[in-house]
Amino acid sequence: MTHVEADPDLPIIRITREFRASPAKLLRAHTDPELFARWIGPDSLQTKIEHWDARTGGSFRYLSVRGDEVYAFYGSFHSIRPDRLVQTFTYEGDPDQVGLSTLWFDDLGDGRTRLRTQSLVDSFETRDGWLKSGMEVGLRDGYNKLERMLSNDAG
């Protein structure tokens, strides 16, 4: 189950989900463009990678597409380690609203990993706008696809 929480004191969104996969497989699913494109976002959208340089100091840009609708996202990989990924995330339709996300891959043993994500934005209004944007649907759909993909050992 995906748990999404808005911090009451800071403009932060925290997300937690456990997966039946090793931390290495989960990190790879977040940094390999072919794998990432297969699971990210709502079921109704298809992902097309335009640029992907998953390394500390690298960057990315991808499109989420549904028919004639196109949503572009971009960001920078600030740090990639086996236990943690730090990156920025921006929706091109609202380029002033940059999120700083830290993902932790906690090894629970027995082939399980807890993914913890913390996304910091510049205001409560931005944070609440992200939450109202349908983000939770995209998260749940995406993480369900990721779970299936990892269970099939594709990650």
Secondary structure, DSSP 8 states (H G I E B T S, - for coil): --EEEE-SSSSEEEEEEEESS-HHHHHHHHH-HHHHHHHSS-TT-EEEEEEE--STT-EEEEEEEETTEEEEEEEEEEEEETTEEEEEEEETTSTT-EEEEEEEEEEEETTEEEEEEEEE-S-HHHHHHHHHTTHHHHHHHHHHHHHHHHHTT--
